[in-house]
C-alpha cells in the first residue's frame, strides 16, 4: 500500500500549502472572504488525485479498480476547473492587485497539476491491462470528457454529485447539447479548445516524465 509521499507529491503539497497560505494572509489582512471559495474548490480538485493515487496500488482490473476509475472520472473536471476561477480575478480594495493575481494563478496552477498527475496515474494503471495505443486513445477521451465537464460546471453550474442529486436536469442538458450541437456551438467550442489546452499540457508532462523517469 502506497503511503510515503513521492518527490512530486511533496512538491505538490508545498504548492497547495502556498496557495492556502496566501489566502489565509489575505483574509487576516483584509478581513474580506472574497476568495475563501478556493478552499472548497481545491478540496474538490484533490479528490481525483486521491482516487488515482489509490488506483495505482491496485494490481487487477476488478470491481474496486473500476469504481476508483469511475470516481476519478466523475471528479476529474474539478481539478482543471480551477483554471476557470481566473474569471473571479478583479482589482479589489484592501489587497494589492498583484497579490490577488498570484493567489488566483497559484490556485489555477494547482488544479491543472492535480488533474494532469491524476490522469497520468490512471494511465499508468491502464497500461498494465491494455495496449499503449488504446490507453493513449482512452486518455484523450478522458481529456475531452473533462473539458465538457468543466463547461457543465462553470457555465451551467452543475456539480459532480448532481449525477446522484439532480440527474434529470443534468442528463437533460447533456442530451440536448449532444442532440442539437448547432444550437450549442459555445458549449462545444469551449469543450474542444479547453480540451486542446489540457491535451497540450498532458503531452508536455508525459515528455518530461519520460525524460526524468519520475515517479508520479
JOJOPE-V943366 format. One record per backbone hydrogen bond with DSSP energy under -1.0 kcal/mol. CO is the residue of the C=O (numbers start at 1). NH is the residue of the N-H. If there is no record, write none. Layout:
((CO & NH) (CO & NH))
//
This chain:
((6 & 10) (7 & 11) (8 & 12) (9 & 13) (10 & 14) (11 & 15) (12 & 16) (13 & 17) (14 & 18) (15 & 19) (16 & 20) (17 & 21) (18 & 22) (19 & 23) (20 & 24) (21 & 25) (22 & 26) (23 & 27) (24 & 28) (25 & 29) (26 & 30) (27 & 31) (33 & 36) (35 & 38) (36 & 39) (37 & 41) (38 & 42) (39 & 43) (40 & 44) (41 & 45) (42 & 46) (43 & 47) (46 & 50) (47 & 51) (48 & 52) (49 & 53) (50 & 54) (51 & 55) (52 & 56) (54 & 57) (55 & 58) (60 & 62) (62 & 66) (63 & 67) (64 & 68) (65 & 69) (66 & 70) (67 & 71) (68 & 72) (69 & 73) (70 & 74) (71 & 75) (72 & 76) (75 & 78) (76 & 79) (77 & 81) (79 & 82) (80 & 83) (81 & 84) (83 & 86) (84 & 87) (85 & 88) (86 & 89) (92 & 95) (96 & 100) (97 & 101) (98 & 102) (99 & 103) (100 & 104) (101 & 105) (102 & 106) (103 & 107) (104 & 108) (105 & 109) (106 & 110) (107 & 111) (108 & 112) (109 & 113) (110 & 114) (111 & 115) (112 & 116) (113 & 117) (114 & 118) (115 & 119) (116 & 120) (117 & 121) (118 & 122) (119 & 123) (120 & 124) (121 & 125) (122 & 126) (123 & 127) (125 & 128) (126 & 129) (126 & 130) (131 & 135) (132 & 136) (133 & 137) (134 & 138) (135 & 139) (136 & 140) (137 & 141) (138 & 142) (139 & 143) (140 & 144) (141 & 145) (142 & 146) (143 & 147) (144 & 148) (145 & 149) (146 & 150) (147 & 151) (148 & 152) (149 & 153) (150 & 154) (151 & 155) (151 & 156) (152 & 158) (159 & 162) (160 & 163) (161 & 164) (161 & 165) (162 & 166) (166 & 170) (167 & 171) (168 & 172) (169 & 173) (170 & 174) (171 & 175) (172 & 176) (173 & 177) (174 & 178) (175 & 179) (176 & 180) (180 & 183) (181 & 184) (184 & 188) (185 & 189) (186 & 190) (187 & 191) (188 & 192) (189 & 193) (190 & 194) (191 & 195) (192 & 196) (193 & 197) (194 & 198) (195 & 199) (196 & 200) (197 & 201) (198 & 202) (199 & 203) (200 & 204) (201 & 205) (202 & 206) (203 & 207) (204 & 208) (205 & 209) (206 & 210) (207 & 211) (208 & 212) (209 & 213))
//
